[in-house]
Amino acid sequence: MSVNLFDFKLISLSVLLMSLISGSPIQAETCRGLKVIGGEGTIVRKTVSPISTLITRNNWNTDFAVPGGRAFNRYVVTILPENNANYDIKLNFKYSDNTAIEFFNQNNVAVRAKKPFKITAEPPTQSDPFQVNVFVGGISAIGNTYTVSVLACQ
């Protein structure tokens, strides 16, 4: 379905008028960057390391801390690759009772240099994760560099 600019403005005006008539305020969504666990700030830059061995570990997992005392209704994970590559990507909500709920799992995802790859997810109802785990790696991605961040929105 295609919507022209006039129709879009008319629809937007209708939504605004209905909100004003009903007395329901329009609330803007606010989002905040989650802090990287074991790092500084809300964005981390990584170069995919080789597969882990008995001696070394790979760096394919990054955890982000969800602040307590707030209920977030949406999370946005953004991966920004520095070059064209194919990544295995898995995303999980982690809970304080040592459980996790996977909300994205795809192998061999083609990403393009300087083009943000975004995944948006809503946690299950009545579910407040304490971390968001981002797994980015794969054999074909070894040596490639990307940045990753997570927004929590309410």
Backbone as ProteinMPNN parsed JSONL, in Angstrom:
{"seq_chain_A": "MSVNLFDFKLISLSVLLMSLISGSPIQAETCRGLKVIGGEGTIVRKTVSPISTLITRNNWNTDFAVPGGRAFNRYVVTILPENNANYDIKLNFKYSDNTAIEFFNQNNVAVRAKKPFKITAEPPTQSDPFQVNVFVGGISAIGNTYTVSVLACQ", "coords_chain_A": {"N_chain_A": [[0.839, -1.164, 0.0], [0.598, 2.16, -0.861], [1.248, 5.379, 0.371], [0.627, 8.688, -0.192], [2.175, 11.946, 0.245], [0.252, 13.904, 0.963], [-1.867, 12.288, 1.956], [-0.518, 11.132, 4.116], [-0.043, 13.386, 5.755], [-2.691, 14.075, 6.286], [-3.57, 11.792, 7.69], [-1.851, 11.945, 9.914], [-2.691, 14.397, 11.021], [-5.305, 13.696, 11.673], [-4.907, 11.749, 13.666], [-3.708, 13.33, 15.633], [-5.807, 15.164, 16.168], [-7.806, 13.395, 17.128], [-6.581, 12.558, 19.446], [-6.444, 14.944, 20.893], [-9.192, 15.521, 21.171], [-10.084, 13.311, 22.64], [-8.74, 13.7, 24.932], [-6.497, 12.333, 25.58], [-3.113, 12.395, 26.187], [-0.362, 12.766, 23.924], [2.419, 10.861, 24.139], [5.872, 11.029, 24.021], [8.257, 8.605, 23.165], [10.948, 7.607, 25.183], [14.354, 6.84, 25.051], [17.272, 5.155, 26.233], [20.784, 4.635, 26.283], [22.261, 1.521, 27.017], [24.619, 0.451, 29.469], [27.801, -0.992, 28.81], [28.793, -4.082, 30.036], [31.661, -4.738, 31.842], [33.111, -2.94, 30.451], [33.482, 0.447, 29.262], [31.124, 3.073, 28.98], [28.446, 3.195, 26.502], [28.692, 2.086, 24.062], [30.441, -0.346, 22.228], [33.4, -1.308, 20.571], [34.489, -3.865, 18.513], [36.721, -6.349, 17.232], [36.271, -9.277, 15.55], [37.396, -12.142, 17.076], [39.38, -15.175, 16.665], [37.961, -18.55, 16.861], [37.259, -19.922, 20.083], [39.621, -21.671, 22.132], [41.098, -24.238, 24.211], [42.86, -22.66, 25.552], [42.519, -19.965, 24.806], [39.858, -17.5, 24.594], [36.989, -16.621, 22.636], [35.675, -13.422, 21.53], [32.944, -13.028, 21.16], [30.632, -12.447, 22.542], [28.761, -9.894, 24.136], [27.635, -8.17, 26.933], [25.007, -6.077, 28.087], [23.962, -3.847, 30.593], [20.807, -3.629, 32.098], [19.115, -1.058, 33.644], [17.748, -1.278, 36.934], [14.447, -1.048, 38.45], [12.907, 0.146, 36.539], [10.584, -0.264, 33.908], [11.073, -1.318, 30.759], [9.797, -1.152, 27.482], [10.7, -1.762, 25.0], [13.551, -2.732, 23.135], [16.464, -1.815, 21.348], [18.877, -3.034, 19.32], [21.868, -2.131, 17.844], [24.077, -2.772, 15.31], [26.991, -1.771, 13.842], [28.814, -2.27, 11.158], [32.256, -2.093, 10.102], [33.136, -2.963, 7.716], [32.103, -4.864, 4.797], [30.587, -7.911, 5.605], [29.758, -11.239, 6.798], [27.893, -12.203, 9.499], [27.253, -14.277, 12.373], [24.511, -13.89, 14.398], [23.119, -13.564, 17.556], [20.697, -12.825, 19.962], [19.797, -12.174, 23.318], [17.552, -11.859, 26.071], [18.521, -11.61, 29.369], [18.019, -12.939, 32.625], [17.772, -12.451, 36.206], [17.468, -14.873, 37.481], [19.112, -16.689, 36.281], [18.117, -17.489, 33.812], [17.349, -17.226, 30.299], [15.969, -15.576, 27.447], [15.82, -16.058, 24.134], [15.763, -13.736, 21.488], [16.502, -13.241, 18.926], [18.069, -14.974, 16.309], [20.188, -15.675, 13.931], [22.199, -17.027, 11.414], [25.042, -16.232, 9.367], [24.449, -13.594, 8.511], [24.288, -11.054, 6.235], [25.934, -8.079, 6.353], [26.486, -4.624, 5.677], [29.157, -2.346, 5.107], [29.326, 0.496, 7.148], [26.563, 0.7, 7.305], [23.963, 0.708, 9.449], [22.798, -2.135, 11.208], [19.87, -3.016, 12.532], [18.042, -4.412, 15.224], [14.986, -4.843, 16.695], [13.217, -5.467, 19.677], [10.635, -6.612, 21.857], [10.329, -7.236, 25.291], [8.975, -10.209, 26.835], [5.661, -10.005, 28.247], [5.315, -8.742, 31.538], [7.972, -9.134, 32.156], [11.13, -8.356, 33.113], [14.179, -7.973, 32.012], [17.602, -8.216, 33.215], [19.867, -7.945, 31.852], [21.002, -7.491, 28.466], [22.106, -9.666, 26.092], [24.435, -9.755, 23.521], [25.47, -11.524, 20.834], [27.871, -11.667, 18.476], [29.517, -12.933, 15.811], [31.204, -15.665, 14.309], [32.709, -17.922, 11.971], [33.186, -16.936, 9.377], [33.3, -14.262, 9.919], [35.599, -13.619, 11.269], [38.172, -11.418, 12.131], [36.879, -9.165, 11.219], [35.558, -5.901, 11.964], [33.34, -4.144, 14.137], [30.882, -1.941, 15.663], [28.757, -1.985, 18.538], [25.655, -1.332, 20.126], [23.041, -0.887, 22.587], [19.772, 0.195, 23.001], [17.363, 1.026, 25.461], [13.951, 1.431, 25.707], [11.112, 3.379, 26.781]], "CA_chain_A": [[0.0, 0.0, 0.0], [1.385, 3.367, -0.981], [0.605, 6.547, 0.952], [1.303, 9.893, -0.663], [2.475, 12.92, 1.289], [-1.001, 14.516, 1.405], [-2.56, 11.313, 2.799], [0.247, 10.984, 5.361], [-0.32, 14.559, 6.586], [-4.079, 13.97, 6.712], [-3.624, 10.754, 8.727], [-1.177, 12.485, 11.1], [-3.565, 15.398, 11.597], [-6.445, 12.982, 12.258], [-4.456, 11.127, 14.919], [-3.521, 14.417, 16.588], [-7.122, 15.663, 16.558], [-8.472, 12.387, 17.964], [-5.916, 12.584, 20.744], [-6.869, 16.158, 21.586], [-10.606, 15.394, 21.493], [-10.258, 12.296, 23.68], [-8.049, 14.126, 26.14], [-5.328, 11.485, 25.802], [-1.898, 13.073, 25.752], [0.581, 12.017, 23.098], [3.664, 10.786, 24.88], [7.034, 10.646, 23.231], [9.045, 7.511, 23.714], [12.31, 7.975, 25.55], [15.289, 5.711, 25.01], [18.582, 5.41, 26.822], [21.806, 3.643, 25.979], [22.626, 0.636, 28.126], [26.064, 0.392, 29.707], [28.505, -2.232, 28.492], [29.33, -4.749, 31.222], [33.084, -5.018, 31.67], [33.691, -1.901, 29.596], [33.066, 1.794, 29.608], [30.209, 3.698, 28.046], [27.286, 2.479, 25.987], [29.036, 1.544, 22.733], [31.69, -1.093, 22.255], [33.988, -1.628, 19.259], [35.162, -5.165, 18.591], [37.172, -7.086, 16.058], [35.919, -10.671, 15.843], [38.571, -12.98, 17.31], [39.202, -16.582, 16.256], [37.191, -19.458, 17.709], [37.936, -20.193, 21.353], [40.324, -22.943, 22.321], [41.268, -24.506, 25.644], [43.714, -21.619, 26.121], [41.978, -18.634, 24.531], [38.403, -17.367, 24.454], [36.606, -15.655, 21.614], [35.036, -12.219, 22.078], [31.717, -12.931, 20.392], [29.521, -12.05, 23.417], [28.82, -8.625, 24.865], [26.454, -7.971, 27.768], [24.634, -4.705, 28.4], [23.206, -3.82, 31.844], [19.513, -2.948, 32.119], [18.937, -0.486, 34.984], [16.598, -1.775, 37.685], [13.463, -0.081, 38.889], [12.186, 0.699, 35.394], [10.085, -1.251, 32.95], [11.277, -0.894, 29.377], [8.898, -1.919, 26.623], [11.327, -2.049, 23.708], [15.007, -2.661, 23.085], [16.971, -1.696, 19.985], [20.286, -3.39, 19.198], [22.421, -1.608, 16.598], [25.413, -3.247, 14.938], [27.506, -0.946, 12.754], [30.045, -2.893, 10.664], [33.225, -1.23, 9.428], [33.337, -3.492, 6.366], [31.119, -5.875, 4.418], [30.898, -9.201, 6.224], [28.632, -12.081, 7.214], [28.001, -12.492, 10.928], [26.252, -15.036, 13.116], [24.009, -12.947, 15.398], [22.138, -14.092, 18.507], [20.385, -11.844, 20.994], [19.056, -12.762, 24.434], [17.249, -11.177, 27.319], [19.0, -12.419, 30.48], [17.282, -12.669, 33.851], [18.541, -12.668, 37.435], [17.351, -16.269, 37.935], [19.984, -17.456, 35.379], [17.438, -17.912, 32.591], [17.477, -16.299, 29.177], [15.013, -15.738, 26.366], [16.417, -15.65, 22.862], [14.813, -12.999, 20.653], [17.0, -13.178, 17.545], [19.1, -15.987, 16.069], [20.388, -15.911, 12.505], [23.578, -17.229, 10.999], [25.456, -15.779, 8.05], [23.721, -12.363, 8.192], [25.107, -10.145, 5.419], [25.866, -6.678, 6.748], [27.245, -3.767, 4.774], [29.987, -1.339, 5.759], [28.753, 1.791, 7.513], [25.097, 0.63, 7.279], [23.519, 0.118, 10.719], [21.907, -3.296, 11.209], [19.106, -2.834, 13.775], [17.079, -5.426, 15.633], [14.125, -4.322, 17.745], [12.482, -6.535, 20.356], [9.889, -6.313, 23.075], [10.427, -8.356, 26.226], [7.676, -10.803, 27.156], [4.874, -9.286, 29.245], [5.686, -8.965, 32.941], [9.326, -9.653, 32.152], [12.126, -7.296, 33.146], [15.533, -8.539, 31.997], [18.607, -7.396, 33.869], [20.913, -7.758, 30.851], [20.781, -7.885, 27.078], [23.32, -10.304, 25.58], [24.6, -9.64, 22.076], [26.475, -12.451, 20.301], [28.199, -11.342, 17.085], [30.744, -13.649, 15.476], [31.134, -16.619, 13.218], [33.987, -18.184, 11.301], [33.37, -16.041, 8.231], [33.43, -12.882, 10.395], [36.867, -13.437, 11.979], [38.989, -10.313, 11.643], [36.048, -8.007, 10.888], [35.337, -4.986, 13.078], [32.02, -3.524, 14.22], [30.497, -1.4, 16.958], [27.424, -2.437, 18.933], [25.033, -0.614, 21.232], [21.667, -1.291, 22.875], [18.895, 1.199, 23.595], [16.165, 0.563, 26.164], [12.953, 2.486, 25.49], [9.872, 3.324, 27.541]], "C_chain_A": [[0.886, 1.23, 0.0], [0.592, 4.54, -0.416], [1.354, 7.769, 0.445], [1.443, 10.884, 0.485], [1.204, 13.57, 1.835], [-1.754, 13.574, 2.343], [-1.856, 11.155, 4.138], [-0.043, 12.155, 6.301], [-1.747, 14.509, 7.121], [-4.234, 12.938, 7.83], [-2.998, 11.276, 10.021], [-2.045, 13.51, 11.799], [-4.764, 14.745, 12.276], [-6.078, 12.361, 13.597], [-4.289, 12.2, 15.994], [-4.868, 14.944, 17.079], [-7.863, 14.681, 17.446], [-7.87, 12.376, 19.359], [-6.369, 13.796, 21.555], [-8.325, 16.066, 22.027], [-10.812, 14.422, 22.652], [-9.598, 12.689, 24.99], [-6.831, 13.278, 26.463], [-4.076, 12.2, 25.323], [-1.056, 12.155, 24.863], [1.903, 12.034, 23.836], [4.783, 10.321, 23.962], [7.763, 9.518, 23.937], [10.431, 8.039, 24.056], [13.162, 6.723, 25.587], [16.6, 6.129, 25.645], [19.53, 4.285, 26.458], [22.14, 2.827, 27.204], [24.146, 0.553, 28.234], [26.616, -0.992, 29.396], [29.063, -2.816, 29.781], [30.789, -5.119, 30.934], [33.779, -4.02, 30.763], [33.238, -0.54, 30.085], [32.112, 2.309, 28.552], [29.098, 2.777, 27.58], [27.514, 1.885, 24.599], [30.352, 0.808, 22.863], [32.111, -1.391, 20.812], [34.771, -2.918, 19.409], [35.626, -5.625, 17.224], [36.985, -8.553, 16.408], [37.193, -11.511, 15.922], [38.308, -14.398, 16.802], [38.376, -17.371, 17.27], [37.971, -19.755, 18.976], [38.571, -21.581, 21.357], [40.381, -23.209, 23.822], [42.057, -23.396, 26.319], [43.109, -20.23, 25.949], [40.464, -18.658, 24.425], [38.117, -16.421, 23.3], [35.915, -14.467, 22.288], [33.69, -11.981, 21.404], [30.515, -12.492, 21.227], [29.795, -10.704, 24.078], [27.523, -8.499, 25.646], [26.278, -6.492, 28.064], [23.711, -4.738, 29.615], [21.918, -3.017, 31.69], [19.317, -2.379, 33.523], [17.662, -1.001, 35.653], [15.626, -0.657, 38.027], [12.681, 0.578, 37.767], [11.732, -0.447, 34.504], [10.255, -0.676, 31.55], [10.41, -1.766, 28.485], [9.499, -2.276, 25.271], [12.829, -1.879, 23.832], [15.435, -2.621, 21.628], [18.474, -1.975, 20.008], [20.76, -2.873, 17.846], [23.846, -2.107, 16.429], [25.84, -2.422, 13.733], [28.832, -1.531, 12.287], [30.959, -1.877, 9.99], [33.512, -1.705, 8.009], [32.231, -4.499, 6.055], [31.535, -7.213, 5.011], [29.604, -9.972, 6.448], [28.872, -12.491, 8.654], [26.927, -13.485, 11.362], [25.827, -14.112, 14.256], [22.94, -13.632, 16.235], [21.943, -13.058, 19.595], [19.497, -12.483, 22.052], [18.743, -11.722, 25.493], [17.727, -12.115, 28.418], [18.323, -11.96, 31.766], [18.109, -13.057, 35.078], [18.439, -14.088, 37.971], [18.143, -17.224, 37.028], [19.262, -18.052, 34.182], [17.658, -16.854, 31.516], [16.382, -16.605, 28.161], [15.655, -15.183, 25.099], [15.378, -14.899, 22.038], [15.309, -12.77, 19.237], [18.092, -14.219, 17.413], [19.171, -16.253, 14.569], [21.879, -16.057, 12.227], [23.792, -16.624, 9.619], [24.661, -14.542, 7.589], [24.669, -11.431, 7.442], [24.883, -8.715, 5.886], [26.788, -5.884, 5.832], [27.963, -2.677, 5.552], [29.231, -0.036, 5.941], [27.23, 1.847, 7.431], [24.635, -0.028, 8.565], [22.564, -1.051, 10.487], [21.194, -3.252, 12.556], [18.132, -3.975, 13.978], [16.301, -4.834, 16.803], [13.336, -5.472, 18.355], [11.763, -5.987, 21.572], [10.035, -7.5, 24.013], [9.041, -8.943, 26.465], [6.98, -9.998, 28.256], [5.296, -9.703, 30.65], [7.105, -9.514, 33.079], [10.308, -8.488, 32.092], [13.53, -7.918, 33.174], [16.509, -7.64, 32.745], [19.81, -7.179, 32.961], [20.365, -8.089, 29.463], [22.12, -8.415, 26.586], [23.313, -10.225, 24.068], [25.765, -10.53, 21.665], [26.665, -12.093, 18.838], [29.519, -12.025, 16.783], [30.532, -14.53, 14.273], [32.47, -16.746, 12.517], [34.222, -17.218, 10.151], [33.565, -14.584, 8.65], [34.762, -12.605, 11.081], [37.696, -12.342, 11.305], [38.195, -9.068, 11.278], [35.735, -7.196, 12.139], [33.962, -4.34, 12.978], [31.893, -2.809, 15.557], [29.089, -1.882, 17.248], [26.95, -1.61, 20.128], [23.609, -1.135, 21.393], [20.946, -0.118, 23.527], [17.75, 0.504, 24.304], [15.176, 1.72, 26.123], [11.725, 2.268, 26.354], [8.949, 4.435, 27.115]], "O_chain_A": [[1.828, 1.319, 0.788], [-0.599, 4.68, -0.693], [2.566, 7.882, 0.626], [0.891, 10.678, 1.566], [1.086, 13.768, 3.045], [-2.227, 13.994, 3.4], [-2.508, 11.056, 5.177], [-0.263, 11.955, 7.495], [-1.99, 14.858, 8.276], [-4.946, 13.179, 8.805], [-3.551, 11.075, 11.103], [-2.138, 13.511, 13.026], [-5.193, 15.192, 13.339], [-6.849, 12.438, 14.553], [-4.687, 11.995, 17.14], [-5.05, 15.148, 18.279], [-8.49, 15.089, 18.424], [-8.586, 12.201, 20.344], [-6.643, 13.689, 22.75], [-8.663, 16.485, 23.134], [-11.62, 14.68, 23.544], [-9.86, 12.088, 26.032], [-6.195, 13.473, 27.499], [-3.995, 12.573, 24.153], [-1.046, 10.936, 25.032], [2.446, 13.1, 24.127], [4.644, 9.344, 23.226], [7.865, 9.495, 25.164], [11.011, 8.823, 23.305], [12.742, 5.68, 26.09], [16.989, 7.296, 25.602], [19.127, 3.127, 26.342], [22.285, 3.366, 28.301], [24.861, 0.582, 27.232], [25.991, -2.015, 29.677], [29.734, -2.116, 30.538], [31.1, -5.733, 29.913], [34.918, -4.239, 30.352], [32.684, -0.4, 31.176], [32.27, 2.018, 27.366], [28.84, 1.729, 28.172], [26.622, 1.253, 24.034], [31.274, 1.28, 23.53], [31.278, -1.685, 19.954], [35.603, -3.058, 20.305], [35.009, -5.329, 16.201], [37.477, -9.022, 17.434], [37.966, -11.583, 14.966], [37.165, -14.775, 16.543], [38.13, -16.914, 18.386], [39.2, -19.833, 18.952], [38.121, -22.509, 20.686], [39.777, -22.48, 24.609], [41.941, -23.204, 27.529], [43.185, -19.406, 26.861], [39.862, -19.707, 24.194], [38.909, -15.522, 23.017], [35.61, -14.514, 23.48], [33.34, -10.838, 21.111], [29.465, -12.192, 20.659], [30.909, -10.42, 24.516], [26.439, -8.696, 25.097], [27.243, -5.755, 28.264], [22.788, -5.55, 29.675], [21.931, -1.88, 31.218], [19.346, -3.13, 34.497], [16.625, -1.139, 35.005], [15.947, 0.525, 37.907], [11.877, 1.476, 38.016], [12.415, -1.462, 34.371], [9.646, 0.337, 31.207], [10.299, -2.972, 28.702], [8.889, -3.001, 24.485], [13.315, -0.997, 24.54], [14.855, -3.297, 20.779], [19.243, -1.247, 20.635], [20.134, -3.141, 16.821], [24.704, -1.895, 17.286], [25.137, -2.376, 12.723], [29.862, -1.325, 12.929], [30.49, -0.917, 9.381], [34.057, -0.96, 7.195], [31.509, -4.932, 6.954], [32.7, -7.601, 4.927], [28.506, -9.433, 6.308], [29.915, -13.052, 8.991], [25.836, -13.528, 10.793], [26.671, -13.607, 14.996], [21.986, -14.202, 15.707], [22.909, -12.479, 20.093], [18.57, -13.229, 21.738], [19.543, -10.831, 25.778], [17.38, -13.296, 28.409], [18.085, -10.771, 31.975], [19.02, -13.881, 34.997], [19.233, -14.48, 38.827], [17.876, -18.426, 37.009], [19.742, -19.021, 33.593], [18.095, -15.738, 31.797], [15.931, -17.743, 28.035], [15.985, -14.0, 25.012], [14.244, -15.358, 21.899], [14.606, -12.165, 18.427], [18.946, -14.345, 18.29], [18.332, -16.958, 14.008], [22.703, -15.302, 12.743], [22.867, -16.516, 8.815], [24.254, -14.454, 6.431], [25.725, -11.065, 7.956], [23.766, -8.203, 5.82], [27.751, -6.42, 5.284], [27.44, -2.153, 6.535], [28.585, 0.467, 5.021], [26.656, 2.934, 7.482], [24.888, -1.216, 8.765], [21.642, -0.965, 9.675], [21.822, -3.427, 13.6], [17.485, -4.443, 13.04], [16.891, -4.378, 17.782], [12.846, -6.346, 17.641], [12.211, -5.042, 22.222], [9.885, -8.646, 23.59], [8.039, -8.244, 26.312], [7.639, -9.385, 29.095], [5.592, -10.87, 30.906], [7.401, -10.266, 34.008], [10.313, -7.725, 31.126], [14.008, -8.336, 34.229], [16.27, -6.441, 32.892], [20.67, -6.345, 33.245], [19.41, -8.85, 29.31], [23.136, -7.723, 26.646], [22.331, -10.576, 23.414], [26.901, -10.322, 22.091], [25.731, -12.202, 18.044], [30.531, -11.735, 17.421], [29.791, -14.197, 13.348], [33.26, -15.803, 12.474], [35.338, -16.732, 9.968], [33.954, -13.755, 7.827], [35.032, -11.46, 11.444], [37.891, -12.339, 10.09], [38.786, -8.013, 11.049], [35.657, -7.741, 13.239], [33.481, -4.03, 11.888], [32.687, -3.033, 16.47], [28.316, -2.156, 16.331], [27.729, -1.244, 21.009], [23.041, -1.737, 20.481], [21.443, 0.484, 24.479], [17.222, -0.493, 23.812], [15.519, 2.853, 26.462], [11.338, 1.132, 26.63], [7.844, 4.557, 27.645]]}, "name": "protein", "num_of_chains": 1, "seq": "MSVNLFDFKLISLSVLLMSLISGSPIQAETCRGLKVIGGEGTIVRKTVSPISTLITRNNWNTDFAVPGGRAFNRYVVTILPENNANYDIKLNFKYSDNTAIEFFNQNNVAVRAKKPFKITAEPPTQSDPFQVNVFVGGISAIGNTYTVSVLACQ"}
